[in-house]
Amino acid sequence: MCYETIVYQKRDRIANITLNRPEVNNIISPQLAQELLDICSEVSQDEEVRVVTITGAGEAFCVGTDWSSFLSLKTAQPKLLSVAGAVAKLDCSIIAAINGDALGQGLELALACDIRIAAEGACLGLPQIASGFIPWDGGTQRLPRLVGRAKAMEMLLLGEPISVREAYRIGLVNRVVTLEELPLVVADMARRMASSAPLALRYAKEAINKGLELTLDQGLHLEADLYSLLQTTHDRTEGITAFRGKRQPKFRGR
């Protein structure tokens, strides 16, 4: 399938998504949102994909929502599309390569990813309050789960972007690298994840995400159940066999 506002490439079990509206800093239009939803649907049905990376073309990651495009739609009530929700539902591991500013819905998209690697000089924020809105694509829920209630309140109620160094300090991003290093670091991380057992990656992600909504006791039971499921898989046997044979395992995702 061909896309106009997104560049989608797949290689070696890694799907690379690039938001491709650099002339407007990759602001999310109805077309871009729909194409990203279509790609997520495609990825969810592709058993070969183990890792997804998301970045922006040009100088920004994504600076928000293209309200003028949504308001120009010939509908009584403009329907906004949740790109963060579609990304968050993917079972595979997702890395956000934040190459520049991530603001509004752009940051909400990054928050839906599992890991965020950011380039020096980027600013991150949810400035919707200044326009009389609140974040609507998961920002009010995912941000406090990452950085805590107090800092999330400050960012949301003031609406002021923070530097990438501050984002790293509070745990909003995992690493800060130079812009030149960013694609190399993300590609290396994606390769290492893609070489791991896909079921183990999926279950580890599930254990963390679901466990955060459970009591510790319930979370420990979930972890034990998922561990037990892995014991019945071909990949578990392959991992042990490869270890004993002193070779690289060939995982099949089953």
Buried (B, 14 or more C-beta within 10 A) or exposed (E): EEBEBBEBEBEEBBBBBBBBBBEBBBBBBBBBBBBBBBBBEBBBEEEEBBBBBBBBBBBBBBBBBBBEBBEEEEEEEEEBBBBBBBBBEBBBBBBBBBBBBBBBBBBBBBBBBBBBBBBBBBBBBBBBBEEEBEBBBBBBEBBBBBBEEEBBBBBBEBBEBBBBEBBBBBEBBBBBBEBEBBBEBBBEBBEEBBBBBBBBBBBBBBBEEBBEEEEEEEBEEBBEEBBEEBEEBEBBEBBEEBEEEEEEBEBEBE
